[in-house]
Amino acid sequence: MVETRTQQTICRLVALGVGVSVVDPMVDSMIDPQKVALRPLRPAVTWDLAVIHSSVTKPPLVAQDFINLLVREPGPGDAKE
């Protein structure tokens, strides 16, 4: 087993035939389609994300607005899954 932290390294190792991996599909710009096959997982895999920020200092107003936008509950008219 080989472990690495970067998707670029993962793509290179797969291209060399070292193994397979589950990666972010955005790696398509990092792969040589002649050497690596990118196959989407079905059904799609989803996971929860969170926003982190300092608990010692208050974020700038623009950051606070961004945080509020990300963590708000969907309202009427918002896109639904």
C-alpha positions as a LaTeX table, in Angstrom:
\begin{tabular}{lrrr}
\hline
Residue & $x$ (\AA) & $y$ (\AA) & $z$ (\AA) \\
\hline
Met1 & 0.00 & 0.00 & 0.00 \\
Val2 & 1.20 & 3.50 & $-0.87$ \\
Glu3 & $-0.11$ & 6.62 & 0.85 \\
Thr4 & 0.23 & 10.19 & $-0.34$ \\
Arg5 & $-1.42$ & 13.51 & 0.47 \\
Thr6 & $-1.71$ & 15.19 & $-2.91$ \\
Gln7 & $-4.06$ & 14.32 & $-5.72$ \\
Gln8 & $-1.37$ & 15.18 & $-8.25$ \\
Thr9 & 0.90 & 12.49 & $-6.80$ \\
Ile10 & $-2.00$ & 10.05 & $-6.70$ \\
Cys11 & $-2.66$ & 10.67 & $-10.42$ \\
Arg12 & 1.00 & 10.10 & $-11.26$ \\
Leu13 & 1.14 & 6.86 & $-9.27$ \\
Val14 & $-2.03$ & 5.55 & $-10.93$ \\
Ala15 & $-0.61$ & 6.48 & $-14.36$ \\
Leu16 & 2.46 & 4.40 & $-13.49$ \\
Gly17 & 0.23 & 1.42 & $-12.67$ \\
Val18 & 0.85 & 1.52 & $-8.92$ \\
Gly19 & $-2.84$ & 1.11 & $-8.07$ \\
Val20 & $-6.25$ & 2.75 & $-8.00$ \\
Ser21 & $-7.69$ & 5.59 & $-5.92$ \\
Val22 & $-10.86$ & 7.49 & $-5.11$ \\
Val23 & $-10.27$ & 11.17 & $-5.92$ \\
Asp24 & $-12.08$ & 14.44 & $-6.52$ \\
Pro25 & $-13.30$ & 14.36 & $-10.14$ \\
Met26 & $-11.71$ & 17.78 & $-10.65$ \\
Val27 & $-8.41$ & 15.93 & $-11.19$ \\
Asp28 & $-9.40$ & 15.43 & $-14.81$ \\
Ser29 & $-7.05$ & 18.31 & $-15.73$ \\
Met30 & $-4.15$ & 16.45 & $-14.02$ \\
Ile31 & $-4.47$ & 13.14 & $-15.81$ \\
Asp32 & $-3.34$ & 11.80 & $-19.15$ \\
Pro33 & $-6.47$ & 10.10 & $-20.52$ \\
Gln34 & $-4.19$ & 7.74 & $-22.47$ \\
Lys35 & $-2.87$ & 6.39 & $-19.15$ \\
Val36 & $-5.62$ & 6.97 & $-16.59$ \\
Ala37 & $-9.36$ & 6.26 & $-16.75$ \\
Leu38 & $-11.60$ & 8.58 & $-14.70$ \\
Arg39 & $-14.90$ & 6.89 & $-13.82$ \\
Pro40 & $-17.53$ & 8.73 & $-11.73$ \\
Leu41 & $-18.86$ & 6.87 & $-8.71$ \\
Arg42 & $-22.53$ & 5.94 & $-8.93$ \\
Pro43 & $-24.45$ & 6.70 & $-6.90$ \\
Ala44 & $-22.62$ & 9.96 & $-6.23$ \\
Val45 & $-20.83$ & 10.19 & $-2.89$ \\
Thr46 & $-21.75$ & 13.17 & $-0.72$ \\
Trp47 & $-20.48$ & 14.35 & 2.63 \\
Asp48 & $-21.06$ & 17.19 & 5.05 \\
Leu49 & $-18.70$ & 20.14 & 5.14 \\
Ala50 & $-18.15$ & 22.73 & 7.84 \\
Val51 & $-16.78$ & 26.25 & 8.02 \\
Ile52 & $-13.94$ & 26.86 & 10.46 \\
His53 & $-12.67$ & 30.17 & 11.75 \\
Ser54 & $-10.73$ & 31.54 & 14.68 \\
Ser55 & $-12.54$ & 31.42 & 18.00 \\
Val56 & $-10.04$ & 33.93 & 19.42 \\
Thr57 & $-10.47$ & 36.80 & 16.95 \\
Lys58 & $-13.61$ & 37.91 & 15.16 \\
Pro59 & $-13.49$ & 37.36 & 11.38 \\
Pro60 & $-13.59$ & 40.48 & 9.16 \\
Leu61 & $-17.07$ & 41.59 & 8.09 \\
Val62 & $-16.68$ & 40.17 & 4.58 \\
Ala63 & $-15.71$ & 36.80 & 6.10 \\
Gln64 & $-18.67$ & 36.96 & 8.48 \\
Asp65 & $-21.01$ & 37.61 & 5.54 \\
Phe66 & $-19.50$ & 34.65 & 3.68 \\
Ile67 & $-19.88$ & 32.38 & 6.72 \\
Asn68 & $-23.50$ & 33.49 & 7.16 \\
Leu69 & $-24.19$ & 32.75 & 3.50 \\
Leu70 & $-22.70$ & 29.27 & 3.77 \\
Val71 & $-24.40$ & 28.19 & 7.00 \\
Arg72 & $-27.87$ & 29.63 & 6.48 \\
Glu73 & $-30.85$ & 27.37 & 6.09 \\
Pro74 & $-32.30$ & 27.10 & 2.56 \\
Gly75 & $-35.28$ & 29.36 & 2.02 \\
Pro76 & $-38.24$ & 29.39 & $-0.38$ \\
Gly77 & $-37.06$ & 29.54 & $-3.98$ \\
Asp78 & $-33.60$ & 28.13 & $-3.22$ \\
Ala79 & $-32.45$ & 25.27 & $-5.42$ \\
Lys80 & $-33.33$ & 21.87 & $-4.02$ \\
Glu81 & $-31.31$ & 18.68 & $-4.33$ \\
\hline
\end{tabular}
